C-alpha cells in the first residue's frame, strides 16, 4: 500500500501507524510508518526533530498508554475508533480518528490516525459519543444537576451505583483527597451483591495513602489509567509496585482509575474495580465526559460547604457565631427544631475585657476571649456554644435539670479560677413547653447583667474598668 499517497490527501494531522503484536494479546513497537505534511511540520516545531519514517510514535506524538491501547485495538483487532480527549502533557484537546488498514506483514497491524487539536474544549465534540455512551453520560449529567446541599450525598450514591452498573464492576467509589491531613476519604461507594473485595480493609491499610500518592504517576498525564489484563498488570508493577501488590492482595484483576480535577487541582479519584474489560472503550468514553461534570459538582459542593462554615463559625474562637445563633433560635420559634425538656438558655459575659484591652492591648483581649470560649466549650462539651457578640456567649442546654445546670456552672467557676483574668458573669432561664424562647433569652440576659453588677459591687475598684 502506498502510505505516502494515502496520508497526503488529508488536511488534518494524519499518519499511518504500525503496531507489532503477539498472539497473547500483547503489543510491541509502535511506529509511525508515514506522515502527511501537517504532522511532519508539527514534528519540527513541537517535538524539534525532523520526521523519519518508521520511527517510534512517541517521537512525534505524546506517549500515552491509553493511546497505545487504542492503536492496538484499531491496527491489530480491526476496530475503527473515535475519541475526544484532553492531552494534559500538551494542554490540548484532541479529536482523533483511527481506521484499521490491511496489512501484508505477519504480526504487524496498521491503522490510519487523523486528528484535530485545539487549546479549548469543544462541547459538541464532547457530546459526539456513541448513542448508548451519550445516553449514559446524559443520565449522569441530569442527576448531577438535580443535586443540592440537602440531597447531595443521596444523588451521588445513585450516580456511583449507576457507574458501577455501567462498568459491570464489583466495586466502585469516589475518593476525596485531603492534602492537609494526608488522607483519602470515601465520598460515595457501591458494591455488587457478589463483591469479593473488602474495601474497608483497603482504605484502612496504613499503606493506602502512599499507594494513592502514586495514582497520578500511574495515570501519567492521560485522562485515566486502565488495567485490564496480565500485560497491564506487568506494566503497573513497573510503575507502582505498591498498587500492583494491593491488587494482588485483594483479588483485584482490573481497574479503571479516573482523576477528578477542577481548575488544575486534584479533588480525588473515581475507580471501578474488577470491571467488565470487554466494555473498556465505552466505559472510558462515558467517564471521560462524566468525570468532568462530577469534579465540577464536587468542587461547587465543597465551596458551598466552606461558605456555609464561614457563615456560621466565629473565626476568632471557633464557636458558632451570632448568625448561627439567630438561625437556631428562629428554627425553634417556627417549630423546625423542638427542644427536649428540660431546656435552658444560658448567657455568659466576660468581666474585665475592657481593662485587658486598655492595659495589655487588643491582642491580649483576643487571647482572653479565645481562652474563655475554650473553657465554655470544655464545660458544656455536649452543647453548641455561640459567640453572641464581643465578649458575650450563649448556649441552649437540653436534658439537664436545674441542679445539673448549676453543677456545670460551678465547674465553669472552677475552670476560670485556674485561668488568669477569666471571669464570667452568668445568667440562665429554663424554657417550658409552649414558652417563647425569646422570653427566656431576655430573662437570662437580665440575670447575667445582675450577676455582673454583683461582681463589680464586690470589686468596686474595677467598677469603671469594664
C-alpha positions as CSV (number, residue, x, y, z in Angstrom):
1,X,0.0,0.0,0.0
2,X,1.3,3.5,-0.9
3,X,1.2,5.1,2.6
4,X,2.6,8.4,1.4
5,X,-0.2,8.8,-1.1
6,X,-2.8,7.7,1.5
7,X,-1.8,10.4,4.0
8,X,-1.1,13.2,1.6
9,X,-4.7,13.7,0.8
10,X,-5.7,14.6,4.4
11,X,-5.8,18.2,5.6
12,X,-5.8,17.2,9.3
13,X,-2.7,15.9,11.0
14,X,-2.5,12.4,9.6
15,X,-0.2,9.4,9.7
16,X,-0.1,5.7,9.3
17,X,0.8,3.8,12.4
18,X,2.2,0.3,12.6
19,X,1.8,-1.9,15.7
20,X,3.7,-5.1,16.4
21,X,1.6,-7.7,18.3
22,X,1.8,-11.2,19.7
23,X,-0.8,-13.9,19.8
24,X,-1.1,-13.5,23.6
25,X,-2.6,-10.0,23.1
26,X,0.4,-8.0,24.0
27,X,1.9,-5.4,21.7
28,X,5.5,-4.3,21.0
29,X,6.9,-1.5,19.0
30,X,4.5,1.2,17.7
31,X,5.9,3.3,14.9
32,X,4.8,6.0,12.5
33,X,5.2,4.5,9.1
34,X,4.4,7.7,7.2
35,X,3.0,11.1,7.9
36,X,1.5,14.0,5.9
37,X,2.9,17.5,5.7
38,X,0.9,18.8,8.7
39,X,2.3,16.1,11.1
40,X,5.8,16.5,9.6
41,X,5.6,20.2,10.3
42,X,4.5,19.5,13.9
43,X,7.4,17.1,14.3
44,X,9.7,20.0,13.6
45,X,8.0,22.8,15.6
46,X,6.7,20.9,18.6
47,X,9.0,17.9,19.0
48,X,12.0,19.6,17.5
49,X,13.1,16.7,15.3
50,X,12.7,16.0,11.6
51,X,10.3,13.3,10.6
52,X,11.9,9.9,9.7
53,X,9.5,7.1,8.6
54,X,9.2,4.1,10.8
55,X,10.4,6.0,13.9
56,X,8.8,5.3,17.4
57,X,5.4,7.1,17.6
58,X,6.4,9.0,20.8
59,X,9.0,10.9,18.8
60,X,6.1,12.9,17.2
61,X,3.1,12.2,19.4
62,X,2.7,12.3,23.2
63,X,3.4,9.0,24.8
64,X,0.3,7.6,26.4
65,X,-0.7,4.1,27.5
66,X,-4.4,4.6,26.7
67,X,-3.5,5.9,23.2
68,X,-1.3,2.8,22.7
69,X,-4.3,0.6,23.6
70,X,-6.4,2.4,21.1
71,X,-3.8,2.0,18.4
72,X,-3.5,-1.7,19.2
73,X,-7.3,-2.2,19.1
74,X,-7.6,-0.5,15.8
75,X,-4.5,-1.8,14.0
76,X,-4.5,-5.3,15.4
77,X,-8.1,-6.0,16.2
78,X,-9.6,-4.1,13.2
79,X,-11.8,-1.8,15.3
80,X,-12.4,1.8,13.9
81,X,-12.3,4.2,16.9
82,X,-13.0,7.8,17.6
83,X,-12.4,9.7,20.8
84,X,-12.1,13.3,22.1
85,X,-9.7,13.7,24.9
86,X,-7.6,16.3,26.8
87,X,-3.9,15.7,26.4
88,X,-2.5,17.1,29.6
89,X,1.1,17.0,28.6
90,X,0.4,19.5,25.8
91,X,-2.6,21.3,27.3
92,X,-4.6,20.5,24.1
93,X,-7.9,18.9,23.3
94,X,-7.5,16.2,20.6
95,X,-10.3,15.0,18.3
96,X,-8.9,11.7,17.0
97,X,-10.0,9.1,14.5
98,X,-8.4,5.7,13.9
99,X,-9.2,3.4,11.0
100,X,-7.8,-0.1,10.5
101,X,-5.8,-0.8,7.4
102,X,-4.9,-4.0,5.6
103,X,-1.5,-5.5,6.5
104,X,0.8,-7.7,4.4
105,X,3.1,-8.4,7.3
106,X,2.8,-11.1,9.9
107,X,2.2,-9.9,13.4
108,X,2.1,-6.3,12.3
109,X,-1.1,-4.2,12.1
110,X,-1.6,-0.8,10.5
111,X,-4.1,2.0,11.1
112,X,-4.7,5.4,9.8
113,X,-4.6,8.1,12.5
114,X,-6.0,11.5,11.9
115,X,-6.7,14.3,14.4
116,X,-7.6,18.0,15.0
117,X,-6.2,19.8,18.0
118,X,-7.4,22.8,20.0
119,X,-6.4,24.5,23.3
120,X,-10.1,24.8,24.1
121,X,-12.7,22.1,24.7
122,X,-15.5,21.8,22.1
123,X,-18.8,20.9,23.7
124,X,-20.2,19.4,20.5
125,X,-17.2,17.1,20.2
126,X,-17.5,16.1,23.9
127,X,-21.1,15.1,23.2
128,X,-20.3,13.3,20.0
129,X,-20.3,9.8,21.5
130,X,-22.0,6.6,20.6
131,X,-25.7,6.6,21.3
132,X,-25.6,4.3,24.4
133,X,-22.5,6.1,25.7
134,X,-24.1,9.5,25.3
135,X,-27.2,8.3,27.0
136,X,-25.3,7.0,30.0
137,X,-23.4,10.3,30.3
138,X,-26.6,12.4,29.9
139,X,-28.3,10.4,32.6
140,X,-25.4,11.1,35.0
141,X,-25.4,14.8,34.0
142,X,-29.2,15.1,34.7
143,X,-28.9,13.6,38.1
144,X,-25.9,15.8,38.9
145,X,-27.9,18.9,38.0
146,X,-30.7,17.8,40.4
147,X,-28.2,17.7,43.3
148,X,-28.4,20.3,46.1
149,X,-26.8,20.7,49.5
150,X,-29.7,18.7,51.1
151,X,-29.6,15.7,48.9
152,X,-26.1,15.8,47.5
153,X,-24.8,12.6,49.1
154,X,-28.0,10.7,48.1
155,X,-27.6,11.8,44.5
156,X,-24.0,10.7,44.4
157,X,-24.9,7.3,46.0
158,X,-27.2,6.8,43.0
159,X,-24.6,8.0,40.5
160,X,-21.8,5.8,41.8
161,X,-24.2,2.9,41.6
162,X,-25.1,3.8,38.0
163,X,-21.4,3.9,37.1
164,X,-20.7,0.6,38.8
165,X,-23.6,-0.9,36.8
166,X,-22.3,0.7,33.6
167,X,-18.9,-0.9,34.2
168,X,-20.3,-4.1,35.4
169,X,-17.8,-3.7,38.3
170,X,-17.7,-5.5,41.6
171,X,-16.9,-2.2,43.4
172,X,-16.8,1.5,42.6
173,X,-16.1,4.6,44.7
174,X,-15.1,8.2,44.7
175,X,-12.2,9.0,46.9
176,X,-11.7,12.7,48.0
177,X,-8.2,13.9,48.7
178,X,-7.3,15.9,51.9
179,X,-3.8,17.2,51.4
180,X,-3.7,18.9,54.8
181,X,-4.4,15.7,56.8
182,X,-2.7,13.4,54.3
183,X,-5.6,11.1,53.8
184,X,-8.3,10.0,51.4
185,X,-11.9,9.6,52.4
186,X,-14.7,7.7,50.7
187,X,-17.2,10.2,49.4
188,X,-19.5,7.5,47.9
189,X,-19.3,3.9,47.0
190,X,-21.2,1.0,45.5
191,X,-20.6,-2.8,45.6
192,X,-22.3,-5.6,43.8
193,X,-24.1,-8.3,45.7
194,X,-21.3,-10.8,44.7
195,X,-18.5,-8.4,45.6
196,X,-15.5,-10.2,46.9
197,X,-13.4,-7.1,47.6
198,X,-13.2,-5.9,51.2
199,X,-12.9,-2.1,50.5
200,X,-12.8,-1.3,54.2
201,X,-9.6,-3.3,54.5
202,X,-8.1,-1.5,51.5
203,X,-8.8,2.0,52.9
204,X,-7.8,1.2,56.5
205,X,-4.4,0.0,55.4
206,X,-1.5,2.1,56.6
207,X,-0.1,1.7,53.1
208,X,-3.1,3.1,51.2
209,X,-2.1,6.8,51.3
210,X,1.3,6.1,49.9
211,X,-0.2,3.9,47.2
212,X,-2.8,6.6,46.4
213,X,0.1,9.1,46.1
214,X,1.2,7.0,43.0
215,X,-2.2,7.3,41.2
216,X,-1.0,10.4,39.4
217,X,2.1,8.6,38.1
218,X,0.1,5.6,37.1
219,X,-2.3,7.9,35.1
220,X,0.8,9.6,33.6
221,X,-0.8,12.7,32.3
222,X,-3.5,10.8,30.5
223,X,-7.2,11.1,31.1
224,X,-7.3,7.8,33.1
225,X,-5.4,4.6,33.9
226,X,-6.8,1.3,32.7
227,X,-5.5,-2.0,34.0
228,X,-7.4,-4.8,32.1
229,X,-5.1,-7.8,31.6
230,X,-1.8,-9.5,32.5
231,X,0.2,-7.2,30.3
232,X,-1.2,-4.2,32.0
233,X,-0.5,-5.7,35.4
234,X,3.1,-6.2,34.5
235,X,3.3,-2.6,33.4
236,X,1.7,-1.5,36.6
237,X,4.2,-3.4,38.7
238,X,7.0,-1.4,37.0
239,X,5.3,2.0,37.7
240,X,3.8,1.4,41.1
241,X,4.7,-1.9,42.8
242,X,2.6,-1.0,45.8
243,X,-0.5,-0.5,43.7
244,X,0.2,-3.8,42.0
245,X,0.7,-5.6,45.4
246,X,-2.6,-4.1,46.6
247,X,-4.4,-5.6,43.6
248,X,-2.9,-9.0,44.2
249,X,-3.7,-8.9,48.0
250,X,-7.3,-8.1,47.4
251,X,-8.2,-10.2,44.4
252,X,-8.4,-7.2,42.0
253,X,-7.6,-8.1,38.4
254,X,-8.9,-5.0,36.6
255,X,-9.1,-1.3,37.4
256,X,-10.4,1.9,35.7
257,X,-9.0,4.9,37.6
258,X,-10.0,8.5,36.7
259,X,-8.7,11.7,38.4
260,X,-11.2,14.2,39.5
261,X,-9.7,17.6,38.6
262,X,-11.0,21.1,38.9
263,X,-9.1,24.2,37.9
264,X,-5.9,22.2,37.8
265,X,-6.2,20.7,41.3
266,X,-6.8,17.1,42.2
267,X,-10.0,16.7,44.2
268,X,-9.7,12.9,44.3
269,X,-10.3,9.9,42.2
270,X,-13.0,7.7,40.8
271,X,-12.2,4.0,40.4
272,X,-14.0,0.8,39.3
273,X,-12.6,-2.5,40.4
274,X,-13.0,-5.8,38.7
275,X,-15.0,-4.3,35.8
276,X,-16.1,-5.8,32.5
277,X,-13.0,-5.4,30.4
278,X,-14.8,-6.1,27.1
279,X,-16.6,-2.7,27.6
280,X,-13.3,-0.7,28.2
281,X,-13.8,1.7,25.3
282,X,-17.4,2.5,26.3
283,X,-16.6,2.9,29.9
284,X,-13.6,5.1,29.2
285,X,-15.6,7.4,26.8
286,X,-18.5,7.7,29.2
287,X,-16.4,8.5,32.2
288,X,-14.1,10.9,30.4
289,X,-17.1,13.2,29.9
290,X,-18.9,12.3,33.2
291,X,-15.9,12.8,35.5
292,X,-15.5,16.4,34.2
293,X,-19.1,17.1,35.4
294,X,-18.6,15.1,38.6
295,X,-15.5,17.0,39.6
296,X,-17.2,20.4,38.9
297,X,-20.2,19.5,41.1
298,X,-18.0,18.2,43.9
299,X,-15.9,21.4,43.8
300,X,-19.0,23.5,43.9
301,X,-20.4,21.4,46.8
302,X,-17.1,21.9,48.7
303,X,-17.1,25.6,48.1
304,X,-20.7,25.9,49.4
305,X,-19.8,23.9,52.5
306,X,-16.9,26.2,53.1
307,X,-19.1,29.3,52.7
308,X,-21.6,27.7,55.0
309,X,-19.0,27.2,57.6
310,X,-17.7,30.7,57.2
311,X,-21.3,32.0,57.5
312,X,-21.8,30.3,60.9
313,X,-18.4,29.9,62.6
314,X,-16.7,32.7,64.6
315,X,-13.2,32.9,63.2
316,X,-11.7,34.1,66.5
317,X,-13.0,31.4,68.8
318,X,-14.2,28.6,66.6
319,X,-17.6,28.7,68.3
320,X,-20.8,29.3,66.3
321,X,-21.4,33.0,65.5
322,X,-24.3,35.3,66.0
323,X,-25.8,34.4,62.6
324,X,-25.8,30.7,63.5
325,X,-27.4,31.6,66.9
326,X,-30.2,33.6,65.3
327,X,-30.9,30.8,62.8
328,X,-31.0,28.2,65.6
329,X,-33.4,30.4,67.6
330,X,-35.6,31.0,64.5
331,X,-35.8,27.3,63.9
332,X,-37.0,26.8,67.5
333,X,-39.6,29.6,67.1
334,X,-41.1,28.2,63.9
335,X,-41.1,24.7,65.2
336,X,-38.4,23.3,62.9
337,X,-36.4,22.4,66.0
338,X,-38.1,21.0,69.1
339,X,-36.4,21.4,72.4
340,X,-36.5,18.3,74.7
341,X,-37.3,19.1,78.3
342,X,-35.8,20.3,80.5
343,X,-34.1,23.1,78.4
344,X,-32.4,26.2,79.4
345,X,-30.9,29.3,77.9
346,X,-27.5,30.4,79.3
347,X,-25.8,33.7,78.7
348,X,-22.2,34.2,79.8
349,X,-20.3,37.5,79.5
350,X,-16.6,38.2,80.3
351,X,-15.8,40.6,83.1
352,X,-12.8,42.8,82.7
353,X,-12.2,42.6,79.0
354,X,-12.0,46.4,78.5
355,X,-9.4,46.6,81.2
356,X,-7.3,43.9,79.4
357,X,-7.7,45.7,76.1
358,X,-6.7,49.1,77.6
359,X,-3.8,47.8,79.6
360,X,-2.4,45.0,77.5
361,X,-3.7,45.6,74.0
362,X,-6.4,44.1,71.9
363,X,-4.2,41.0,71.0
364,X,-4.3,40.1,74.7
365,X,-8.1,40.8,74.7
366,X,-8.5,38.4,71.8
367,X,-6.5,35.7,73.6
368,X,-8.7,36.2,76.6
369,X,-11.9,35.7,74.5
370,X,-10.4,32.6,72.9
371,X,-9.5,31.2,76.4
372,X,-13.0,31.9,77.7
373,X,-14.6,30.2,74.7
374,X,-12.4,27.2,75.1
375,X,-13.4,26.9,78.8
376,X,-17.1,27.2,78.0
377,X,-16.8,24.6,75.2
378,X,-15.0,22.3,77.6
379,X,-17.5,22.5,80.4
380,X,-20.5,22.4,78.0
381,X,-18.9,19.9,75.7
382,X,-22.2,18.4,74.7
383,X,-23.9,21.6,73.6
384,X,-23.3,24.3,70.9
385,X,-21.6,27.4,72.2
386,X,-22.5,30.7,70.3
387,X,-20.5,33.9,70.4
388,X,-23.4,36.3,70.6
389,X,-21.0,39.3,70.1
390,X,-17.9,40.8,71.6
391,X,-17.3,39.0,74.9
392,X,-20.8,37.6,75.2
393,X,-21.7,33.9,74.7
394,X,-24.9,32.0,74.6
395,X,-25.9,28.3,74.7
396,X,-29.0,26.2,74.9
397,X,-28.9,23.1,77.1
398,X,-31.3,20.2,76.8
399,X,-31.8,17.3,79.1
400,X,-30.1,19.0,82.1
401,X,-32.2,19.7,85.2
402,X,-31.6,22.8,87.2
403,X,-29.3,21.0,89.6
404,X,-27.2,19.7,86.7
405,X,-27.1,23.2,85.1
406,X,-25.8,24.7,88.4
407,X,-23.3,21.9,88.7
408,X,-21.9,22.8,85.2
409,X,-21.8,26.5,86.2
410,X,-19.8,25.5,89.3
411,X,-17.4,23.6,87.0
412,X,-17.2,26.8,84.9
413,X,-16.2,28.8,88.0
414,X,-13.5,26.3,88.9
415,X,-12.0,26.3,85.5
416,X,-12.0,30.1,85.2
417,X,-10.4,30.3,88.6
418,X,-7.4,28.5,87.2
419,X,-7.2,30.7,84.1
420,X,-5.7,34.1,84.6
421,X,-8.0,37.1,84.1
422,X,-11.0,34.9,83.0
423,X,-14.2,35.6,84.9
424,X,-17.8,35.2,83.7
425,X,-21.0,36.9,84.6
426,X,-23.7,34.3,84.0
427,X,-27.5,34.1,83.8
428,X,-29.8,31.3,82.8
429,X,-33.5,30.7,82.4
430,X,-35.4,27.4,81.7
431,X,-37.8,27.2,78.8
432,X,-41.0,25.3,79.4
433,X,-43.2,23.6,76.8
434,X,-45.0,26.2,74.8
435,X,-42.8,29.0,76.2
436,X,-41.3,31.6,73.9
437,X,-37.6,31.1,73.8
438,X,-37.1,34.8,73.3
439,X,-38.6,35.5,76.7
440,X,-36.2,33.0,78.3
441,X,-33.3,34.7,76.5
442,X,-34.4,38.1,77.8
443,X,-34.6,36.8,81.3
444,X,-31.2,35.0,81.1
445,X,-29.6,38.2,79.7
446,X,-31.1,40.3,82.6
447,X,-29.8,37.7,85.1
448,X,-26.4,37.8,83.6
449,X,-26.2,41.6,83.9
450,X,-27.4,41.3,87.5
451,X,-24.6,38.9,88.1
452,X,-22.2,41.3,86.5
453,X,-23.4,44.1,88.8
454,X,-23.0,41.9,91.8
455,X,-19.4,41.1,90.8
456,X,-18.5,44.8,90.5
457,X,-20.3,45.7,93.7
458,X,-17.8,43.2,95.4
459,X,-14.9,44.7,93.4
460,X,-15.6,48.5,93.3
461,X,-12.0,49.2,92.3
462,X,-12.8,47.6,88.9
463,X,-16.2,49.2,88.5
464,X,-15.3,51.6,85.8
465,X,-12.8,49.4,84.0
466,X,-15.2,47.0,82.3
